[in-house]
Amino acid sequence: KIRAEGATALSKNTTWINLQTLNFGGNKIGDKGATALSHNPTWINLQILDLRNNKIDEEGATALSKNTTWINLQTLDLGDNKIDEEGATALSKNTTWTNLQTLGLGRNSIGAEGATALSKNTAWTNIRIFDLRGNSIGEEGATALSKNTAWTNLQTINLRGNSIGDEGATALSHNETWTNLQTLDLGSNSIGAEGATALSQNTTWINLQTLNLSNNTIGAEGATALSHNTTWTNLQTLNLERNSIGAEGATALSHNTTWINLQTLNLGYNKIGAEGATALSKNTTWINLQTLDLGYNSIGAEGATALSHNATWINLQTLNL
């Protein structure tokens, strides 16, 4: 561990004018080290800065936010620190990193206030990947993010484990800006049928490729609503693990004719039983399916037999029962 002392020493370097990647992950540099790094005037070509797990709180994040040197910064990862509301708000005010493409703020004790501040940023128009997993932004924070109109190039947003609930999911579903969105992770967010239904009605995310709703409570009603979606023609991965969709939900999904590019379907721990497996076996749309996870669903011999009769999934590579 280089700690604050090492980071401070390195920050005084004036030779490495071509430095592009700096990885200090897990080095316990703290606020003092982060502040020292923020003052470096030499690394004008820096593109990737990894400061994950460094015990940086709002003071260090605020110092970094004031940096005006890293005009070419493309990736900033501050995951697993404790920047809190104040740190997130400070970062949101940065106007230097106009080339920023990836921002990692996972597990940082950021709440609705921090998410709201970040949502108002208009400088990061090139941002493509935004990671806020494991915070506590709630429905208020999700609603604020949904109203962002600057991140038109956003491709991936990870809001896993943020307690956004049905209201937060519904607010996100109304977003009309993220037309390039490819990956949406809303796992472990207490989203029920209402939120799933709202998401299913979104017509903006025409490029969506991966949707993760695992560890929610969408049930058969939510799965049925999702099955009626006709917008996500490019969907490749759907994760509905642990959602209690049952045989009814599995049957509804089996009738979907839109997701012709689906490659991975995870329905593990959903109590679909033999009836649900039988319904899925009759699907003739998912000709590109490569991975099917039906683990812990009590499908029994009857369900397995039904699956064995499927002649559509000629590209299937992995089957988990």
C-alpha positions in Angstrom: 0.0 0.0 0.0 1.5 3.3 -1.0 -0.9 5.3 1.2 -1.1 9.1 1.3 2.7 9.5 1.5 3.3 7.6 -1.7 0.5 9.3 -3.6 1.8 12.7 -2.5 5.3 11.9 -3.7 4.0 10.6 -7.1 1.8 13.7 -7.5 4.9 15.9 -7.6 6.2 14.1 -10.7 6.8 16.5 -13.6 8.4 14.1 -16.0 5.6 11.7 -17.1 3.9 14.1 -19.5 2.6 11.1 -21.6 1.1 9.2 -18.7 -2.3 7.9 -19.7 -3.3 5.3 -17.1 -2.9 5.6 -13.3 -4.1 2.7 -11.2 -4.0 3.3 -7.4 -6.8 0.8 -6.5 -6.8 -0.5 -3.0 -3.8 1.7 -1.8 -5.4 3.5 1.1 -4.3 6.9 -0.1 -7.2 8.6 1.7 -8.2 12.3 1.3 -4.7 13.5 1.7 -3.4 11.4 -1.2 -6.4 12.2 -3.4 -5.9 15.9 -2.7 -2.3 15.7 -3.7 -3.0 14.0 -6.9 -5.6 16.6 -7.8 -2.9 19.2 -7.8 -0.7 17.6 -10.3 -0.3 19.9 -13.3 1.8 17.5 -15.5 -0.4 14.6 -16.5 -2.4 16.4 -19.1 -2.8 13.2 -21.2 -4.2 11.2 -18.3 -7.1 9.1 -19.6 -7.8 6.5 -17.0 -7.7 7.1 -13.2 -8.5 4.2 -10.9 -8.9 5.2 -7.2 -11.2 2.3 -6.1 -11.2 1.3 -2.4 -8.9 4.0 -1.1 -10.8 5.4 1.9 -11.5 8.6 0.1 -14.5 10.6 1.5 -16.1 13.8 0.6 -12.9 15.9 1.2 -10.9 13.9 -1.3 -13.7 13.8 -3.9 -14.1 17.6 -3.6 -10.4 18.1 -4.2 -10.5 15.9 -7.3 -13.6 17.7 -8.6 -11.6 20.9 -8.7 -8.9 19.5 -11.0 -8.5 21.4 -14.2 -5.5 19.5 -15.7 -7.0 16.2 -16.8 -8.8 17.5 -19.8 -8.4 14.2 -21.6 -9.8 12.0 -18.7 -12.0 9.3 -20.0 -12.4 6.9 -17.1 -12.7 7.8 -13.4 -13.4 5.0 -10.9 -14.0 6.0 -7.3 -15.9 2.8 -6.4 -15.8 1.5 -2.8 -15.0 4.8 -1.2 -17.1 7.0 1.0 -17.6 10.2 -0.9 -21.2 10.6 0.3 -23.6 13.3 -0.8 -21.1 16.1 -0.5 -18.5 14.4 -2.6 -21.0 13.4 -5.3 -22.3 17.0 -5.4 -18.8 18.4 -5.7 -18.0 16.0 -8.6 -21.2 16.9 -10.4 -19.9 20.5 -10.7 -16.8 19.6 -12.5 -16.6 21.1 -16.0 -13.1 20.1 -17.0 -13.7 16.4 -17.8 -15.7 16.9 -21.0 -14.2 13.7 -22.4 -15.3 11.6 -19.5 -16.8 8.3 -20.8 -16.9 6.1 -17.7 -17.7 7.1 -14.1 -17.7 4.5 -11.3 -19.2 5.6 -8.0 -20.5 2.2 -6.8 -20.8 1.7 -3.0 -20.1 5.2 -1.9 -22.9 6.0 0.5 -24.5 8.3 -2.1 -28.2 9.1 -1.5 -30.9 10.9 -3.3 -29.2 14.3 -2.9 -26.0 13.1 -4.5 -27.8 11.4 -7.4 -29.9 14.5 -8.0 -26.7 16.7 -8.1 -25.1 14.2 -10.6 -28.2 14.2 -12.7 -27.9 17.9 -13.3 -24.4 17.7 -14.7 -24.3 19.0 -18.3 -20.5 18.8 -19.0 -20.2 15.0 -19.3 -21.9 14.7 -22.7 -19.7 11.9 -23.7 -20.4 9.7 -20.7 -21.2 6.1 -21.8 -20.9 4.1 -18.6 -22.3 5.2 -15.3 -22.1 3.0 -12.2 -24.0 3.9 -9.1 -24.5 0.3 -7.8 -24.8 -0.3 -4.1 -25.8 3.2 -3.0 -29.1 4.4 -1.5 -30.5 6.8 -4.1 -34.0 5.6 -3.7 -37.0 6.5 -5.8 -36.1 10.2 -5.5 -32.6 9.8 -6.9 -33.8 7.5 -9.7 -36.4 10.0 -10.6 -33.8 12.8 -10.8 -31.6 10.7 -13.0 -34.5 9.9 -15.3 -34.8 13.6 -16.1 -31.2 14.0 -17.3 -31.1 15.2 -20.8 -27.3 15.7 -21.2 -26.1 12.1 -21.4 -27.3 11.3 -24.8 -24.4 8.9 -25.4 -25.1 6.8 -22.3 -24.8 3.1 -23.0 -24.7 1.5 -19.6 -26.2 2.5 -16.3 -25.9 0.3 -13.2 -28.3 1.1 -10.4 -28.3 -2.3 -8.7 -29.1 -2.3 -5.0 -30.4 1.2 -4.6 -33.9 0.6 -3.3 -35.6 2.6 -6.1 -38.8 0.6 -5.9 -41.7 0.8 -8.3 -41.8 4.6 -8.4 -38.1 4.8 -9.3 -38.4 2.2 -12.0 -41.5 4.0 -13.4 -39.7 7.3 -13.5 -36.8 5.7 -15.4 -39.2 4.1 -17.8 -40.3 7.6 -18.9 -36.7 8.6 -19.9 -36.5 9.7 -23.5 -32.9 10.8 -23.7 -30.9 7.6 -23.4 -31.6 6.4 -27.0 -28.2 4.6 -27.1 -28.8 2.7 -23.8 -27.5 -0.9 -24.2 -27.3 -2.2 -20.6 -29.7 -1.5 -17.7 -29.0 -3.1 -14.3 -31.8 -2.7 -11.8 -31.2 -5.8 -9.8 -32.1 -5.9 -6.1 -34.2 -2.8 -6.1 -37.6 -3.9 -4.7 -39.2 -3.5 -8.0 -42.6 -5.2 -8.3 -45.1 -5.8 -11.1 -45.9 -2.1 -11.3 -42.3 -1.1 -12.0 -41.8 -4.0 -14.4 -44.9 -3.0 -16.3 -43.8 0.6 -16.6 -40.4 -0.5 -17.9 -42.0 -2.8 -20.5 -43.8 0.2 -22.0 -40.6 2.2 -22.6 -40.2 2.8 -26.4 -37.0 4.9 -26.2 -34.4 2.2 -25.5 -34.4 0.7 -28.9 -30.8 -0.4 -28.6 -31.2 -2.2 -25.3 -29.1 -5.4 -25.2 -29.0 -6.4 -21.5 -31.7 -6.0 -18.9 -31.1 -7.2 -15.3 -34.1 -7.3 -13.0 -32.8 -10.1 -10.8 -33.7 -10.3 -7.1 -36.9 -8.2 -7.4 -40.5 -9.1 -6.9 -42.1 -8.6 -10.4 -44.1 -11.9 -10.2 -46.2 -13.4 -13.0 -47.8 -10.0 -13.7 -44.5 -8.3 -14.2 -43.1 -11.0 -16.4 -46.3 -11.0 -18.5 -45.9 -7.3 -19.0 -42.3 -7.6 -20.1 -43.3 -10.4 -22.5 -45.5 -7.9 -24.3 -42.6 -5.6 -25.0 -42.1 -5.0 -28.8 -39.4 -2.3 -28.6 -36.3 -4.2 -27.5 -35.6 -6.1 -30.7 -31.9 -6.0 -29.9 -32.2 -7.6 -26.5 -29.5 -10.3 -26.0 -29.5 -10.9 -22.2 -32.5 -11.0 -19.8 -31.9 -11.8 -16.2 -35.1 -12.4 -14.1 -33.6 -14.7 -11.5 -35.4 -14.7 -8.1 -38.6 -12.9 -9.1 -41.3 -15.5 -8.3 -42.7 -15.4 -11.8 -44.0 -19.0 -11.6 -45.4 -21.1 -14.4 -47.7 -18.3 -15.5 -44.9 -15.8 -16.0 -42.7 -18.4 -17.8 -45.6 -19.2 -20.1 -46.1 -15.5 -20.9 -42.4 -15.1 -21.7 -42.4 -18.1 -23.9 -44.9 -16.4 -26.1 -42.7 -13.4 -26.8 -41.9 -13.0 -30.5 -39.9 -9.8 -30.4 -36.6 -10.8 -28.8 -35.2 -12.7 -31.8 -31.7 -11.8 -30.8 -32.0 -13.2 -27.3 -28.8 -15.1 -26.3 -29.0 -15.5 -22.5 -32.1 -16.0 -20.4 -31.8 -16.5 -16.6 -35.0 -17.6 -14.9 -33.4 -19.4 -12.0 -35.2 -19.6 -8.6 -38.6 -18.7 -10.0 -40.8 -21.7 -9.1 -41.8 -22.3 -12.8 -42.2 -26.0 -12.3 -42.8 -28.5 -15.1 -45.6 -26.4 -16.5 -43.4 -23.4 -17.0 -40.6 -25.5 -18.5 -43.0 -27.1 -20.9 -44.3 -23.7 -22.0 -40.7 -22.5 -22.6 -39.9 -25.6 -24.6 -42.5 -24.6 -27.1 -40.8 -21.3 -27.9 -39.9 -20.9 -31.6 -38.6 -17.3 -31.5 -35.3 -17.5 -29.7 -33.3 -19.1 -32.4 -30.1 -17.4 -31.2 -30.4 -18.6 -27.6 -27.1 -19.8 -26.2 -27.5 -19.9 -22.5 -30.6 -20.9 -20.6 -30.6 -21.0 -16.8 -33.6 -22.7 -15.2 -31.8 -23.8 -12.0 -33.8 -24.4 -8.8 -37.2 -24.4 -10.4 -38.4 -27.9 -9.6 -39.1 -28.7 -13.3 -38.7 -32.5 -12.7 -38.5 -35.2 -15.3 -41.6 -33.9 -17.0 -40.2 -30.5 -17.5 -36.8 -31.9 -18.7 -38.6 -34.2 -21.1 -40.5 -31.3 -22.6 -37.3 -29.2 -23.0 -35.6 -32.1 -24.7 -38.2 -31.8 -27.5 -37.3 -28.3 -28.4 -36.0 -28.0 -31.9 -35.6 -24.2 -32.1 -32.6 -23.5 -29.9 -30.0 -24.9 -32.3 -27.4 -22.5 -30.9 -27.8 -23.5 -27.3 -24.5 -23.9 -25.6 -25.2 -23.8 -21.9 -28.3 -25.3 -20.1 -28.5 -25.1 -16.3 -31.2 -27.1 -14.6 
